[in-house]
Amino acid sequence: MAKAFDLQTSPGHLLRRAQQYANDLYAQEAGSNGLTPRQFAVLHAVDLHEGLSQTALVRETGIDRSTLADMISRMLRKDLLARKRTDEDARANSVRITPAGRKALRAAMPAVTKSEQKILEILPARVRTEFTRGLSLIAQAAMESEMAKENGDGTKPKRGRKKR
């Protein structure tokens, strides 16, 4: 007889609940006027990789293309980001962080650090590294899956190959 489905042991359900809790902790630390976790991720990625294209930013953050486009539009209006057409491809946008964006990123860092510390403190110290490594493996699988979808045939794009 097959084991009945159990929400208490379902990886998908538990990941969603953990994400909800992580977002709640972050919101408590950041306050209502702070960056959202996804805004923080976008600013952080752009700060690390100045001039990133919006397509590369989708891959870097895991935020879907249309949601990211809306987020960037709002962040442009708030003067957190700036963008321009790339020299290589007139259809692609290059995104950079503004001084106001860098200030917002620095202001959000304590909330991010504290909320992530609270998450890890729930776990016994001996499993924290493995927990983070496991999440990393899942995130990597998600990125590879998205890249395969972009390629259209289930294979990963080769480095240096341009999409047609």
Backbone torsions as a table, in degrees:
resi	resn	phi	psi	omega
1	MET	NA	133.0	-179.0
2	ALA	-72.2	143.3	178.3
3	LYS	-69.0	137.0	178.8
4	ALA	-68.8	150.2	177.2
5	PHE	-64.0	138.5	-178.4
6	ASP	-132.7	117.4	179.0
7	LEU	-59.6	-29.6	-177.3
8	GLN	-70.5	-14.8	179.0
9	THR	-124.6	5.3	-179.1
10	SER	-77.7	114.9	-179.5
11	PRO	-56.2	-43.7	-179.5
12	GLY	-61.6	-46.6	179.5
13	HIS	-64.4	-44.4	-178.9
14	LEU	-65.9	-38.5	176.3
15	LEU	-62.4	-43.0	179.0
16	ARG	-62.7	-43.7	178.5
17	ARG	-64.1	-41.4	178.6
18	ALA	-63.5	-40.5	178.3
19	GLN	-64.6	-41.4	176.8
20	GLN	-59.1	-44.9	-179.6
21	TYR	-65.7	-42.1	177.9
22	ALA	-60.6	-42.8	178.1
23	ASN	-65.0	-39.7	177.9
24	ASP	-62.9	-44.6	178.1
25	LEU	-61.2	-44.3	179.4
26	TYR	-61.9	-45.0	-179.1
27	ALA	-61.6	-38.6	177.4
28	GLN	-62.6	-40.9	-178.4
29	GLU	-75.9	-40.7	-174.6
30	ALA	-79.7	-28.5	-176.7
31	GLY	80.2	173.8	-174.4
32	SER	-73.1	-19.0	-178.9
33	ASN	-98.0	0.3	-177.9
34	GLY	-81.9	173.1	174.7
35	LEU	-66.5	151.4	170.9
36	THR	-78.1	163.5	177.5
37	PRO	-57.1	-38.5	179.9
38	ARG	-72.2	-36.5	175.1
39	GLN	-63.0	-41.1	177.1
40	PHE	-59.5	-46.1	-178.9
41	ALA	-60.1	-42.3	179.3
42	VAL	-64.2	-50.4	-179.9
43	LEU	-60.5	-42.2	-179.8
44	HIS	-62.2	-46.3	-179.6
45	ALA	-62.7	-42.9	-179.7
46	VAL	-69.2	-36.1	177.7
47	ASP	-63.9	-38.6	179.0
48	LEU	-73.9	-33.2	-174.4
49	HIS	-128.5	70.6	-179.2
50	GLU	-53.2	132.9	178.5
51	GLY	85.2	12.2	179.0
52	LEU	-59.1	139.3	175.3
53	SER	-75.2	159.1	178.8
54	GLN	-64.2	-32.9	177.3
55	THR	-64.6	-45.3	178.0
56	ALA	-65.4	-33.4	179.3
57	LEU	-67.2	-34.1	174.4
58	VAL	-60.1	-47.7	179.7
59	ARG	-65.0	-41.0	-175.8
60	GLU	-66.8	-38.5	-174.0
61	THR	-100.3	-20.8	-176.0
62	GLY	78.3	9.3	178.5
63	ILE	-87.4	131.8	-176.7
64	ASP	-63.2	154.9	-171.3
65	ARG	-54.1	-48.3	-176.2
66	SER	-70.9	-39.3	177.0
67	THR	-63.8	-42.9	179.6
68	LEU	-63.7	-41.3	178.7
69	ALA	-60.3	-43.2	177.2
70	ASP	-64.4	-43.0	179.5
71	MET	-61.4	-45.7	-178.8
72	ILE	-62.4	-41.2	177.5
73	SER	-58.1	-45.1	179.1
74	ARG	-66.9	-39.3	-178.9
75	MET	-70.9	-28.0	173.5
76	LEU	-66.6	-44.6	179.3
77	ARG	-63.0	-31.4	178.5
78	LYS	-86.1	2.2	-179.9
79	ASP	62.1	31.2	175.9
80	LEU	-88.7	-28.2	-179.9
81	LEU	-132.3	159.4	170.9
82	ALA	-132.5	152.2	177.7
83	ARG	-142.9	158.0	175.5
84	LYS	-151.0	162.9	176.2
85	ARG	-68.6	142.6	179.6
86	THR	-77.7	154.2	177.6
87	ASP	-69.7	-33.1	-176.1
88	GLU	-74.4	-34.1	-174.9
89	ASP	-143.4	111.2	-176.5
90	ALA	-64.9	-12.9	178.4
91	ARG	-90.5	-16.7	-174.4
92	ALA	-95.4	145.7	176.8
93	ASN	-104.0	138.3	173.3
94	SER	-101.8	133.2	-175.5
95	VAL	-113.7	137.4	175.4
96	ARG	-133.9	156.5	179.4
97	ILE	-86.9	142.3	178.2
98	THR	-93.3	168.9	174.2
99	PRO	-57.0	-39.0	177.8
100	ALA	-65.7	-36.7	177.4
101	GLY	-66.6	-41.2	178.8
102	ARG	-65.4	-38.0	178.2
103	LYS	-65.5	-42.5	178.8
104	ALA	-65.1	-38.4	178.0
105	LEU	-62.9	-47.3	178.3
106	ARG	-62.7	-39.2	179.9
107	ALA	-66.5	-31.5	-178.1
108	ALA	-81.7	-21.0	-173.5
109	MET	-55.5	-44.0	178.5
110	PRO	-60.5	-37.4	178.9
111	ALA	-66.7	-41.3	178.2
112	VAL	-62.8	-50.2	-178.2
113	THR	-59.3	-47.3	-177.3
114	LYS	-67.2	-41.7	-179.2
115	SER	-68.2	-38.2	177.6
116	GLU	-69.4	-34.7	176.1
117	GLN	-63.3	-42.1	179.0
118	LYS	-62.5	-37.7	178.4
119	ILE	-63.6	-50.0	-177.3
120	LEU	-66.3	-31.6	179.8
121	GLU	-66.1	-18.8	176.1
122	ILE	-66.6	-32.4	-176.2
123	LEU	-87.5	149.6	172.0
124	PRO	-60.7	142.1	-176.9
125	ALA	-53.6	-35.0	-174.9
126	ARG	-68.5	-17.1	-178.1
127	VAL	-109.2	-2.7	-175.6
128	ARG	-61.2	-43.6	-179.2
129	THR	-65.5	-43.9	179.1
130	GLU	-66.2	-37.5	177.3
131	PHE	-59.5	-49.7	-179.7
132	THR	-64.3	-40.4	177.9
133	ARG	-62.2	-41.8	178.3
134	GLY	-63.1	-43.7	176.8
135	LEU	-62.2	-38.2	177.9
136	SER	-61.4	-42.5	178.6
137	LEU	-63.0	-40.3	178.2
138	ILE	-65.6	-43.9	178.9
139	ALA	-62.8	-40.2	178.0
140	GLN	-63.0	-42.5	178.1
141	ALA	-62.2	-39.4	178.0
142	ALA	-62.8	-43.8	-179.8
143	MET	-64.1	-43.5	179.4
144	GLU	-64.3	-37.1	177.6
145	SER	-64.5	-43.2	178.2
146	GLU	-64.2	-41.0	178.6
147	MET	-63.7	-39.0	178.2
148	ALA	-64.6	-39.8	177.6
149	LYS	-62.8	-43.0	179.1
150	GLU	-61.0	-36.7	-178.7
151	ASN	-73.6	-20.9	173.9
152	GLY	82.9	-9.9	-177.9
153	ASP	-127.0	12.2	177.2
154	GLY	83.7	2.6	177.4
155	THR	-108.3	158.5	178.6
156	LYS	-76.6	140.4	174.7
157	PRO	-62.3	142.4	176.7
158	LYS	-79.5	145.4	178.4
159	ARG	-59.9	136.2	175.7
160	GLY	85.7	-13.7	-180.0
161	ARG	-83.0	131.7	178.4
162	LYS	-91.1	142.0	175.7
163	LYS	-72.2	147.6	178.9
164	ARG	-96.0	NA	NA
